[in-house]
Amino acid sequence: MPLITRRGALAGATVLAGTGTGLGIARAQAKPDVKLAMLVPLSGPWARSGLLEQMGARMAIEEVNANGGIKSLGGAKLKLLEFDAGDSSEKAKDAAQRMVAQEPDLSGGFGCWLSSFTLAATEVTERAELPWLTLSYSDLITNRGFKYVFQASPTADAQAKDLVPIIMDMAQKAGAKRPTKVALVGDNSASSVSFYKAIHEVVIPEQKLTLVADEIFSPPLADATSIVQKLRSGKPDFVLMQSTNAGDDKILVDKFAEFGLTSQKMAMVGGGGHWCQPELTKLTTKEHLEGVIVGLANWPGKAMADVSKRFIERTKEPWFGHDSLFGYTHVMTYAAALEHAGSADKNKVMQALHTMDIKDGPARFFPDGRIKFDEKGRRVGAKLCVVQWRDGEPVPVFPEAVATHKAIWPRAS
């Protein structure tokens, strides 16, 4: 009988483990995870927005994997790698540099919520040839000739051009006189600056409006007294508020109320998903928010009732809104692109994003029902959504594809 040494036994066991046992076969057949990066503010003034986006993205990852993963890749699972953009453009850029250095095999990524952060971070991701999806609004993001950046939202300048005519129409449909005076209040972040440019150069002349106040501040806002005093003396029919975080939103509506400028006397129009965060109901009162109108890039409509229900049950958040919706749709868009590419290679994923034109799957989560990106990386047909705070909750009022309520106006006659 031949002598079996310990080394020989171990070698034989290794061969069996690698080829002959069920465990070895499973390991040989296992598909590597497809890595997606999320870079959003998870600390600082914009953290709540990042956390909401994170909730939507995590739910989408779990759903894709539970439904068999990426089928064109043999059922490969998605893996979400999370990075904190922090509270400044410099920190967002630093985080992006760490991200691409630590994870060279990423297939794509998304973020960074605030346009200023996205502009900084995408300088890094573009050099790394990493596909990047963003909800950020600034038109500058996709005006730089980049090949790897894709903007799912209507740009800030497009939103400015669309929002005011919608607001004017809402006023008249509610029985009010056509507005003639407007005030502009907001911070100096990148998306806000894009918005102001279109308002000044195009919207005000076309709509024959008089600008009675133009107040710009650096976030975070410490006090709004002087701002509101100027608005009070100007007596605008409506004010466009381009703040970018819930803390500043709270300061503005509270100060308006203190000076008697409630939504019963002056229409207040916010811009961006932060204006619809559940956090606002804890920071200020339901009465101060009542009637506030918000223009934003997307809102869950009737087609998303099932997803909204799952999100609320999963997170215990009171509603499924703008930020979480984009986290969810970014992941689902990548899943569709990966299926189309049949590869986790980042360049092939980029090409799939550039060539995709779908009207099902994640496309149903947008009011226009389509995902197609133009040569700049902007989503074709991206439409503005409008919601309004009613009885402590934001409800969609425009467009018809998502609306569940009719808009109200404070000066209806």
C-alpha positions in Angstrom: 0.0 0.0 0.0 1.5 3.3 -1.0 2.4 5.8 1.7 0.1 8.9 1.7 1.9 11.9 3.1 0.2 15.0 4.6 1.4 17.1 1.6 -0.1 14.6 -0.8 -3.4 14.5 1.0 -3.6 18.3 0.9 -2.8 18.4 -2.7 -5.5 15.8 -3.5 -8.0 17.7 -1.4 -7.1 20.9 -3.4 -7.8 19.1 -6.7 -11.1 17.8 -5.4 -12.1 21.2 -4.1 -11.3 22.9 -7.4 -12.8 20.3 -9.8 -14.6 17.5 -8.3 -17.0 18.8 -5.7 -20.2 20.8 -6.0 -18.5 23.7 -4.1 -15.6 23.8 -6.6 -18.0 23.8 -9.6 -20.0 26.6 -8.0 -16.8 28.7 -7.5 -15.7 28.0 -11.1 -19.1 29.2 -12.4 -19.5 32.2 -10.1 -19.7 35.5 -12.0 -17.8 38.5 -10.7 -19.9 41.3 -9.3 -20.5 44.3 -11.5 -19.3 47.3 -9.6 -21.2 50.7 -9.6 -20.0 53.7 -7.7 -22.3 56.2 -5.9 -20.7 59.5 -5.0 -23.1 61.8 -3.1 -23.0 64.1 0.0 -23.4 61.9 3.0 -22.1 64.5 5.4 -22.6 68.3 5.6 -25.6 70.6 4.6 -26.5 68.5 1.6 -26.3 65.1 3.3 -30.0 64.5 3.6 -30.3 64.7 -0.2 -27.4 62.2 -0.6 -29.0 59.8 2.0 -32.3 59.9 0.1 -30.5 59.1 -3.2 -28.7 56.3 -1.4 -32.0 54.7 -0.2 -33.3 54.6 -3.7 -30.1 53.2 -5.1 -29.8 50.4 -2.5 -33.4 49.3 -3.2 -32.7 49.1 -6.9 -29.5 47.1 -6.4 -31.4 44.6 -4.3 -34.2 44.4 -6.8 -32.0 43.8 -9.8 -30.0 41.1 -7.9 -33.2 39.4 -6.6 -34.5 39.2 -10.2 -31.5 37.3 -11.5 -28.9 40.0 -11.9 -27.6 41.0 -15.3 -28.8 38.2 -17.5 -26.5 39.0 -20.5 -23.6 38.6 -18.1 -24.7 35.2 -16.9 -26.6 36.5 -13.9 -23.8 38.7 -12.5 -24.9 40.7 -9.4 -24.6 44.4 -9.1 -22.4 45.8 -6.2 -22.8 49.3 -5.0 -19.7 51.1 -3.7 -20.5 54.3 -1.8 -18.4 57.4 -1.4 -19.0 60.6 0.5 -18.8 63.9 -1.6 -18.7 65.9 1.7 -19.6 69.5 1.9 -17.4 71.2 -0.8 -16.4 70.8 -4.4 -12.8 70.2 -3.3 -13.9 67.3 -1.1 -16.1 65.9 -3.9 -13.1 66.0 -6.3 -10.8 64.3 -3.7 -13.4 61.6 -3.2 -13.6 61.0 -6.9 -9.9 60.7 -7.2 -9.8 58.1 -4.3 -12.7 56.3 -5.9 -11.1 55.8 -9.3 -7.7 54.9 -7.8 -9.2 52.3 -5.4 -11.7 50.8 -7.8 -10.1 50.5 -11.3 -12.7 47.9 -12.4 -15.8 50.1 -11.9 -18.3 49.7 -14.8 -20.0 53.1 -14.0 -21.0 55.5 -11.4 -23.5 58.2 -10.5 -23.9 61.4 -8.3 -22.9 64.0 -7.0 -26.3 65.7 -6.4 -25.2 69.4 -6.1 -24.1 70.7 -9.5 -20.9 72.3 -8.1 -19.8 68.9 -6.7 -20.7 67.2 -10.0 -18.7 69.6 -12.1 -15.6 69.0 -9.9 -16.0 65.2 -9.7 -16.7 64.6 -13.4 -13.4 66.2 -14.3 -11.9 63.2 -12.6 -14.3 60.5 -13.9 -14.0 61.8 -17.5 -10.2 61.4 -17.4 -10.7 57.9 -16.0 -13.1 57.1 -18.8 -15.8 56.1 -16.3 -19.4 56.5 -17.4 -21.2 58.9 -15.0 -25.0 59.5 -14.6 -26.2 62.5 -12.7 -29.4 64.3 -11.6 -27.5 67.6 -11.3 -29.0 70.5 -13.2 -26.3 72.8 -14.3 -26.0 73.1 -18.1 -22.2 73.4 -17.8 -22.1 69.7 -16.8 -22.8 68.6 -20.3 -21.4 71.6 -22.1 -17.8 70.6 -21.9 -17.6 68.1 -24.7 -17.3 65.1 -22.3 -18.1 61.6 -23.7 -18.7 59.8 -20.4 -21.1 62.1 -18.6 -24.9 61.6 -18.9 -27.5 64.1 -17.5 -30.9 62.6 -16.7 -32.5 65.9 -15.7 -33.6 68.8 -17.7 -30.8 71.4 -17.4 -31.2 74.4 -15.1 -31.5 76.8 -18.0 -34.2 74.7 -19.6 -36.0 74.5 -16.3 -35.9 78.3 -16.0 -37.4 78.7 -19.4 -40.1 76.2 -18.8 -41.0 76.9 -15.2 -42.1 80.5 -15.3 -44.6 80.1 -18.2 -46.0 77.1 -16.4 -46.4 79.2 -13.2 -48.0 82.0 -15.2 -50.5 79.6 -16.7 -51.2 78.1 -13.2 -52.1 81.6 -11.9 -54.5 82.4 -14.7 -56.2 78.9 -14.6 -56.7 79.5 -10.8 -58.6 82.7 -11.6 -55.8 85.2 -10.6 -54.6 88.1 -12.7 -51.6 87.5 -14.9 -48.5 88.0 -12.7 -46.4 91.1 -13.6 -43.8 91.3 -10.8 -41.3 88.6 -9.8 -38.5 88.4 -7.2 -35.5 86.2 -7.4 -33.8 84.7 -4.3 -31.1 82.0 -4.2 -27.6 80.9 -3.6 -24.5 81.1 -5.8 -24.1 77.3 -6.6 -23.6 76.2 -10.2 -27.2 75.1 -11.0 -28.6 78.3 -9.5 -26.3 80.5 -11.6 -27.4 78.6 -14.8 -31.0 79.2 -13.7 -30.5 83.0 -13.1 -28.8 83.5 -16.5 -31.9 82.1 -18.4 -34.3 84.1 -16.1 -32.5 87.4 -16.7 -31.7 87.0 -20.4 -34.7 85.1 -21.7 -37.6 84.6 -19.3 -38.2 88.1 -17.9 -38.2 89.9 -21.3 -40.3 87.2 -22.9 -42.9 87.2 -20.1 -42.9 91.0 -19.8 -42.1 90.7 -16.0 -40.6 93.3 -13.7 -37.9 92.0 -11.4 -38.5 93.8 -8.1 -35.8 92.0 -6.1 -32.7 90.0 -7.0 -31.0 88.5 -3.8 -28.1 86.1 -4.1 -26.3 84.6 -1.1 -23.5 82.0 -0.3 -24.9 78.9 1.4 -25.5 78.1 4.1 -27.8 81.0 4.8 -27.4 82.6 8.2 -30.3 85.0 8.2 -32.9 86.1 5.7 -34.2 89.3 7.3 -32.6 91.7 4.8 -33.7 89.5 1.9 -37.3 89.4 3.0 -37.5 93.1 3.7 -36.5 93.8 0.1 -39.1 91.4 -1.2 -41.8 92.9 1.1 -41.2 96.4 -0.3 -41.2 95.2 -3.9 -44.5 93.3 -3.5 -43.9 90.6 -6.1 -46.7 88.4 -7.4 -44.3 85.4 -6.9 -40.8 84.7 -5.8 -38.4 82.2 -7.4 -36.4 80.5 -4.6 -33.1 78.9 -5.8 -31.7 77.7 -2.5 -30.1 74.2 -2.5 -30.6 72.7 0.9 -33.4 72.1 3.3 -31.8 74.2 6.0 -31.9 77.3 3.8 -35.4 76.5 2.6 -36.6 76.5 6.2 -34.9 79.8 7.0 -36.6 81.4 3.9 -40.2 80.2 4.5 -40.0 80.9 8.2 -38.8 84.5 7.6 -41.4 85.0 5.0 -44.1 84.0 7.5 -42.6 86.2 10.2 -43.0 89.2 7.8 -46.5 88.2 6.8 -45.5 86.9 3.4 -47.3 83.5 3.5 -48.5 81.6 0.5 -51.9 83.2 1.0 -50.4 86.5 -0.1 -47.5 85.7 -2.3 -46.8 82.6 -4.5 -43.5 80.9 -3.4 -41.8 78.8 -6.0 -38.8 76.7 -5.0 -36.5 74.8 -7.3 -35.0 71.3 -6.7 -35.7 68.1 -4.9 -34.6 69.3 -1.5 -37.8 71.4 -1.4 -39.7 68.2 -1.2 -37.7 66.4 1.5 -39.6 64.9 4.4 -37.0 66.7 6.6 -38.7 70.0 5.9 -41.8 69.0 7.9 -39.5 68.6 10.9 -37.6 71.8 10.3 -40.6 74.1 9.9 -44.3 74.0 10.2 -46.9 72.6 7.9 -48.5 76.0 7.7 -45.3 77.7 6.4 -45.0 75.1 3.7 -48.6 75.1 2.6 -49.0 76.1 -1.0 -45.3 76.3 -1.8 -44.8 75.3 -5.5 -41.7 73.4 -6.5 -40.2 72.9 -9.9 -37.9 69.8 -10.2 -36.5 67.3 -12.6 -38.7 64.3 -11.8 -41.4 63.0 -9.5 -43.0 59.6 -9.1 -46.2 59.4 -11.1 -49.0 56.9 -11.5 -46.7 54.4 -13.2 -44.5 54.2 -10.1 -47.2 53.4 -7.5 -45.8 49.9 -7.0 -42.2 51.2 -6.5 -43.4 54.0 -4.2 -45.2 51.5 -2.0 -42.1 49.2 -1.8 -39.9 52.2 -1.0 -42.1 53.5 1.8 -42.4 50.0 3.3 -38.7 49.4 3.1 -37.4 52.8 4.4 -40.3 54.0 6.6 -40.0 57.4 4.8 -43.4 59.1 4.3 -43.1 59.3 0.5 -40.9 58.4 -2.5 -39.5 61.6 -4.0 -37.1 63.3 -6.4 -33.8 62.3 -4.8 -34.6 58.7 -4.1 -36.3 58.3 -7.5 -33.1 59.3 -9.2 -30.9 57.0 -7.1 -33.3 54.2 -8.1 -33.5 55.1 -11.8 -29.7 55.6 -12.1 -29.2 52.0 -11.1 -31.9 50.7 -13.3 -30.5 52.7 -16.3 -27.1 51.0 -15.7 -28.8 47.6 -15.5 -30.4 48.2 -18.9 -27.1 49.5 -20.4 -25.2 46.5 -19.1 -27.8 44.1 -20.6 -27.5 45.9 -23.9 -23.7 46.0 -23.8 -23.3 42.3 -22.7 -20.2 43.4 -20.9 -19.1 45.1 -17.7 -16.3 47.0 -19.5 -16.7 50.7 -18.8 -16.1 51.7 -22.4 -18.7 49.4 -23.7 -21.1 50.6 -21.0 -20.5 54.2 -22.2 -21.2 53.2 -25.8 -24.4 51.4 -24.7 -25.6 54.6 -22.9 -24.9 56.7 -26.0 -26.8 54.3 -28.3 -29.7 53.2 -26.0 -33.2 54.4 -26.9 -35.8 52.7 -24.7 -39.4 53.4 -23.8 -39.8 50.6 -21.3 -38.1 49.4 -18.1 -36.5 52.5 -16.4 -37.9 54.8 -19.1 -41.4 54.5 -17.5 -40.0 56.3 -14.4 -39.8 59.6 -16.4 -42.9 61.7 -17.4 -41.9 61.6 -21.0 -41.3 57.9 -20.9 -38.0 57.7 -22.8 -34.3 57.2 -22.1 -32.1 58.5 -24.9 -29.1 60.7 -24.6 -28.0 63.2 -27.2 -24.4 63.8 -28.3 -23.8 66.0 -25.3 -25.1 63.4 -22.9 -28.4 65.1 -22.1 -31.5 63.0 -21.9 -33.7 63.8 -24.9 -37.1 65.1 -24.0 -36.4 65.6 -20.3 -39.4 67.5 -18.9 -39.9 69.7 -15.8 -42.2 68.4 -13.1 -44.1 70.7 -10.7 -45.3 69.7 -7.2 -47.1 71.7 -4.5 -47.1 71.4 -0.7 -50.7 70.5 0.4 -51.6 69.6 3.9 -48.0 68.6 4.9 -47.1 66.6 1.8 -45.8 67.5 -1.7 -48.2 66.4 -4.5 -47.6 66.5 -8.3 -49.6 69.1 -10.2 -47.7 69.1 -13.6 -47.4 67.5 -16.2 -50.6 65.5 -16.7 -48.6 62.2 -16.8 -47.8 62.5 -13.1 -50.3 65.0 -11.7 -52.7 63.9 -9.0 -53.9 67.4 -8.0 -54.7 70.8 -9.6 -52.5 73.7 -8.6 -53.8 76.4 -6.3 -52.7 80.1 -6.4 -52.7 82.5 -3.5 -54.4 85.4 -5.3 -57.2 83.7 -7.0 -60.2 86.0 -7.4 
